[in-house]
Amino acid sequence: MPTAADFEKMLEAGRDNALLRFSLGSAYLKDGEPARAIEHLRRAVEHDPKYSAAWKLLGRALTDVEDWAAALAAYRQGIAVAEGRGDVQAAKEMTVFAKRIEKRLG
């Protein structure tokens, strides 16, 4: 299984795309580094604004750093993207996460 360091090497070699950035974000999240994950997940959705899995992971990373407003915005964008693509399961999951944040924010 590739590590964040492996993905960073690919990035340094000039490969930069949504999947690589998503993979980097996922690896950093697994390593307990949500702030570093956020940077790469934001780039992933810049590369491909219709990447619902990246929106979902971005929301999770932002939740991990307790940036509630940004997490809610990421989930809402992700829900719109997922619904537009017919990705019902991802939309449902992000809706649950968004409602938890809305409840937390009052």
N, C-alpha and C positions, 0 to 999 in steps of 0.2 A: 504494500500500500504506500503510495507516494506521500511524502511529508510536506509540510509547508516549505521547508528548505528546497526540496525538489522542485516545487512549483515556482518558487522565487527564482531558481536558476533558469527555468523556462522563460519567465518574464524578462530576466536580464538578457537572455539570448535573443530577445526581440519578438517573442510570441506574446501577443496581448489580445485577448478576446474574452467574450462573456463567460465561456466555459472555464477558462483558466482562472479568471478572477473569482468565479463562483467556487471553484475548487480551493483556491487560496483562502477565501473567506471561510469556507467550511472547515478547512484544516486548522486555521487559527482559532475558530470557535471551539473545535474539539480540544485544542491545546489550552483552552481557558484564557484566550486573549481576544475578547470581544471587540476591543477598540481597534485592534489591527484588522480584525475581520470586517468591521464596518467599512473601512477604507476600500477594501477590495470588492465588497458586495455592492457598494455604491457605484464603483466602476463597472461592475457586471451589468447593472441595470442601465447604466449610460450606454454601454455597448449594445444591449438588447432590452429596450424598455418593456418588451412583452415576455420576459423571462420570469414567470410567476414563482418558480422555486427560489430564485434569487431574491425576489421581494419578500417572500416568506422568511428566508434566512436573515435578510437584513432586518426585518422586524424583530426577529428573535435576538439578534446581536444588540440592537438598540435597547431592547427590553433588559438584556443582561447588564447594560451600563446604566439602566434606569433613566434613559432619555425617553420618557413616556410619550411626549408629544410627537417626537420624530418616529418612534416605533408605531404609534397609531397611524400616522400619515403613511408610513411604509406599508402597513397592513391594508389600509384603505386602497392605496394604489394597487397593491397586489391582488386584492379582491376584484377590483375593476378589470385588471388584466386577466385574471383567471376566469372570470365570468365571460369575458370577451372571447376567450379561447375555448370555452366549454370545459374547463378544468374544474369540475364541480367539487371534487374532494378538496383540492387546495383552497378553493374559495370558502368552503365550509370551515376548514381548519383556521384560516386567517380570520374569519368572522368571529369564531370563538375567542381567539386571542385578542382581537380588537375590542370585543365586548368586555373582556376582563380589564383591559386598560381603561376603557370608558368608565367602568364601575369604580376603578381605583381613583380616577381623576374626579369622580363625583359628577 
